[in-house]
Amino acid sequence: MQAEQTAIRTTYFSIAGNTMLAGIKGLAGFFGNSYALIADAIESTADIFSSILVLFGLKYANRPADKNHPYGHGRIEPLVTFAVVGFLIVSATIIAYESIQNINTPHELPKFWTLFILVAIIIWKEISFQIVIRKSKETNSSSLKADAWHHRSDAITSVAAFIGISIALIFGKGYETADDWAALFASGFILYNSYRIFRPALSEIMDEHTYDELVQEIREISLTVEGVYDTEKCFVRKAGLKYHIDLHATVNRNITVKQGHDIAHKLKNILRERLPQLGHVLIHIEPDDLKVH
């Protein structure tokens, strides 16, 4: 439960930060004649809704297992991540379209003071990224990781806006569109990050094996349990913040069914005690002189 509560609190942090920044960027972009900042505001607005989706997903995934969902509700998390990616793609498309429109439309140079706004935004979004990505690793949350990359995308688009506005101000008349080209570049980067977020979520929902370190840790802990001679197959699949395990453990072939049952339960309890991120743990007992094919 601690991991779930940590993830939920972190999402509230993202929602509050994105709401504040969307307003600041929108006002600064409007009064400072900067479409790159307005594009930034559009992305931050999309980030608010995507963070709300992440919050919903985390709370839903936190529901206990029931008759219809014996493994819990954790699979909602990668589905929410897909929705978050959808928000990013829509944001990038809108920004790219408006950037191209503005490149072909004469407009005033951005205001110098917008650069100071951007510096503050870049620092804040990078700090936010570091906080949220750390929490995503602590909680094993794919949707929280997607939320973290929203912060990093925001920081990068702000850097692009800073560069574009600086070029426009330094070179003056004739370079007004540098700001718009920066926004167009930012849209491409957002699309790239969309793929980076989408790929791990797809891997999770397809039960792709990417957990070699966890498997190694499970095997090492298993060998410390009295009566376990070795381990064979070990399958891991992730659902929400939990990892569900199927493990084949080798024991003495001459022990009774009751003894094998007790070893399996002892092994399961120790694994869940040492690795709190584990959810369901299924132990299959194998005799020590036979090989499973």
FENTARA-V342398 format. One record per backbone hydrogen bond with DSSP energy under -1.0 kcal/mol. CO is the residue of the C=O (numbers start at 1). NH is the residue of the N-H. E is the energy in kcal/mol with one decimal. If there is no record, write none. Layout:
co=<CO	CO>
nh=<NH	NH>
e=<E	E>
This chain:
co=<1	2	3	4	5	6	7	8	9	10	11	12	13	14	15	16	17	18	19	20	21	22	23	24	25	26	27	28	29	32	34	35	36	37	38	39	40	41	42	43	44	45	46	47	48	49	50	51	52	53	54	55	56	57	58	60	69	69	73	74	75	76	77	78	79	80	81	82	83	84	85	86	87	88	89	90	91	92	93	94	95	96	97	98	99	100	102	111	112	113	114	115	116	117	118	119	120	121	122	123	124	125	126	127	128	129	130	131	132	133	134	135	136	136	141	142	143	144	145	146	147	148	149	150	151	152	153	154	155	156	157	158	159	160	161	162	163	164	165	166	167	168	172	175	177	178	179	180	181	182	183	184	185	186	187	188	189	190	191	192	193	194	195	197	198	199	200	201	202	203	204	211	212	213	214	215	216	217	218	219	221	222	225	230	233	235	237	239	242	243	244	245	246	247	248	249	250	250	251	252	256	257	258	259	260	261	262	263	264	265	266	267	268	269	270	271	275	277	280	282	284	286	287>
nh=<5	6	7	8	9	10	11	12	13	14	15	16	17	18	19	20	21	22	23	24	25	26	27	28	29	30	31	32	34	111	38	39	40	41	42	43	44	45	46	47	48	49	50	51	52	53	54	55	56	57	58	59	60	61	62	63	66	72	76	77	79	80	81	82	83	84	85	86	87	88	89	90	91	92	93	94	95	96	97	98	99	100	101	102	103	104	105	114	115	117	118	119	120	121	122	123	124	125	126	127	128	129	130	131	132	133	134	135	136	137	138	139	140	141	145	146	147	148	149	150	151	152	153	154	155	156	157	158	159	160	161	162	163	164	165	166	167	168	169	170	171	172	175	178	181	182	183	184	185	186	187	188	189	190	191	192	193	194	195	196	197	198	199	201	202	203	204	205	206	208	207	215	216	217	218	219	220	221	222	223	224	225	228	250	248	246	244	242	239	279	237	282	235	284	232	286	229	230	288	255	260	261	262	263	264	265	266	267	268	269	270	271	272	273	274	275	278	243	245	247	249	251	290>
e=<-2.4	-2.3	-2.3	-2.2	-2.5	-2.2	-1.8	-1.9	-1.7	-1.8	-2.5	-2.4	-2.3	-2.8	-2.2	-2.0	-2.4	-2.5	-1.5	-2.0	-3.1	-2.2	-2.2	-2.5	-2.9	-2.2	-2.6	-1.8	-2.1	-2.6	-1.5	-3.1	-1.9	-2.2	-2.1	-2.2	-2.4	-2.2	-2.2	-2.3	-1.6	-1.5	-2.4	-2.5	-1.9	-2.0	-2.3	-2.5	-2.4	-2.7	-2.7	-2.3	-2.6	-2.9	-1.1	-1.6	-1.2	-2.2	-1.6	-1.9	-1.1	-2.4	-2.1	-1.9	-1.6	-2.4	-2.4	-1.9	-1.9	-2.1	-2.5	-2.4	-2.6	-2.8	-2.4	-2.4	-2.6	-2.6	-2.5	-2.6	-2.4	-2.2	-2.1	-2.4	-2.2	-1.2	-1.3	-1.2	-1.8	-1.3	-2.2	-2.2	-1.8	-2.1	-3.0	-2.1	-2.3	-2.9	-2.1	-2.1	-2.5	-2.4	-2.3	-2.2	-2.7	-2.9	-1.5	-1.8	-2.2	-1.6	-2.0	-2.0	-1.1	-1.5	-1.5	-2.0	-1.9	-2.1	-2.1	-1.2	-1.3	-1.8	-2.6	-2.4	-2.2	-2.5	-2.7	-1.9	-2.0	-2.6	-2.3	-2.4	-2.4	-2.7	-2.8	-2.3	-2.5	-2.3	-2.6	-2.7	-2.5	-1.4	-2.1	-1.8	-2.8	-1.9	-1.5	-2.2	-2.5	-2.2	-1.8	-1.5	-1.9	-2.2	-1.9	-2.0	-2.4	-1.8	-1.5	-1.7	-2.0	-2.5	-2.6	-1.1	-2.4	-2.3	-2.2	-2.3	-1.7	-2.7	-1.2	-2.4	-2.4	-2.0	-2.5	-2.4	-2.2	-2.2	-2.4	-1.6	-1.5	-1.6	-2.0	-2.9	-2.8	-2.3	-3.3	-1.7	-2.7	-3.0	-2.0	-3.0	-2.8	-3.2	-3.0	-3.1	-3.0	-1.1	-1.4	-1.3	-2.4	-2.6	-2.3	-2.3	-2.3	-2.1	-2.5	-2.9	-2.4	-2.5	-2.3	-2.5	-2.2	-1.7	-2.7	-2.3	-2.2	-1.9	-3.0	-3.0	-2.8	-2.9	-1.3>
